[in-house]
């Protein structure tokens, strides 16, 4: 799987319906930006205009436009850097720290 992520510039998730997707966190693990539709909890994980784009579902033109914008505005480096930072929120250390804080209170 790592070869697919490493070979990509960004990950596009054109879901019509979803509750959540672990693919976003895997993409962040490889510092890859994500272009995803606004379904389920994806807009809570993909930070619009920071780690990628959130777009309207069932709109192929919006998907195409965001991919074109990603390249025309040369956003790969910026979004990748931000994805690298955002992935820290999904690390085991962050997770266990949150549990420890919950137990303390």
C-alpha positions as CSV (number, residue, x, y, z in Angstrom):
1,X,0.0,0.0,0.0
2,X,2.8,2.4,0.8
3,X,3.9,2.4,-2.9
4,X,0.6,3.7,-4.0
5,X,0.6,6.5,-1.4
6,X,4.2,7.4,-2.1
7,X,3.7,7.5,-5.8
8,X,0.7,9.9,-5.5
9,X,0.7,13.7,-5.2
10,X,-2.6,13.8,-3.3
11,X,-5.4,11.4,-2.4
12,X,-8.9,12.0,-3.9
13,X,-11.9,10.6,-2.0
14,X,-15.0,11.2,-4.1
15,X,-17.4,9.5,-1.7
16,X,-21.1,9.8,-2.2
17,X,-21.8,8.5,1.3
18,X,-19.6,7.7,4.3
19,X,-19.5,8.0,8.0
20,X,-15.7,8.2,8.2
21,X,-12.6,7.0,6.4
22,X,-9.3,5.8,7.7
23,X,-7.8,6.5,4.3
24,X,-7.4,10.2,5.3
25,X,-5.2,9.3,8.3
26,X,-3.2,6.9,6.1
27,X,-2.7,9.7,3.6
28,X,-1.5,12.0,6.3
29,X,0.9,9.3,7.5
30,X,2.6,9.7,4.1
31,X,2.2,13.5,4.2
32,X,-0.3,13.4,1.4
33,X,-3.0,16.0,0.9
34,X,-6.6,14.9,0.6
35,X,-9.4,16.1,-1.7
36,X,-12.6,14.7,-0.3
37,X,-16.3,15.2,-0.6
38,X,-18.3,16.7,2.3
39,X,-19.9,13.5,3.6
40,X,-19.8,11.9,7.0
41,X,-16.9,13.1,9.2
42,X,-14.5,13.8,6.3
43,X,-14.8,17.5,6.7
44,X,-13.7,17.1,10.4
45,X,-10.4,15.5,9.3
46,X,-9.6,17.2,6.0
47,X,-8.9,20.8,6.8
48,X,-10.2,22.8,3.8
49,X,-7.5,24.8,2.1
50,X,-4.9,23.6,4.6
51,X,-4.5,19.8,4.2
52,X,-6.6,19.6,1.1
53,X,-10.0,20.5,-0.2
54,X,-13.5,19.6,0.9
55,X,-15.9,19.6,-2.0
56,X,-19.5,19.1,-2.8
57,X,-20.5,15.4,-3.2
58,X,-21.9,14.0,-6.5
59,X,-20.2,16.9,-8.4
60,X,-17.6,15.7,-10.8
61,X,-16.9,19.2,-12.0
62,X,-16.0,20.2,-8.4
63,X,-13.7,17.3,-8.1
64,X,-12.0,18.1,-11.4
65,X,-11.8,21.8,-10.5
66,X,-10.2,21.1,-7.1
67,X,-7.6,18.7,-8.7
68,X,-6.8,21.4,-11.3
69,X,-6.5,24.1,-8.6
70,X,-4.2,21.8,-6.6
71,X,-1.8,21.7,-9.5
72,X,-2.3,25.2,-10.9
73,X,-1.8,26.9,-7.5
74,X,1.1,24.6,-6.8
75,X,-0.3,23.5,-3.4
76,X,1.4,20.1,-3.0
77,X,4.2,21.3,-0.8
78,X,2.0,23.5,1.4
79,X,-0.7,20.9,1.8
80,X,1.8,18.1,2.3
81,X,3.6,20.1,5.1
82,X,0.3,20.8,6.8
83,X,-0.8,17.1,6.5
84,X,2.5,16.2,8.1
85,X,1.7,18.4,11.0
86,X,-2.0,17.3,11.2
87,X,-1.0,13.6,11.4
88,X,0.4,14.3,14.9
89,X,-3.2,14.6,16.1
90,X,-3.7,11.0,15.2
91,X,-0.6,9.5,16.7
92,X,-0.6,6.9,19.4
93,X,1.1,9.4,21.8
94,X,-1.7,11.9,21.3
95,X,-4.3,9.2,21.7
96,X,-2.9,7.9,24.9
97,X,-2.4,11.4,26.3
98,X,-6.0,12.1,25.7
99,X,-7.0,8.9,27.5
100,X,-4.7,9.8,30.5
101,X,-6.3,13.3,30.7
102,X,-9.8,11.8,30.6
103,X,-9.0,9.3,33.4
104,X,-7.5,12.1,35.5
105,X,-10.7,14.1,35.4
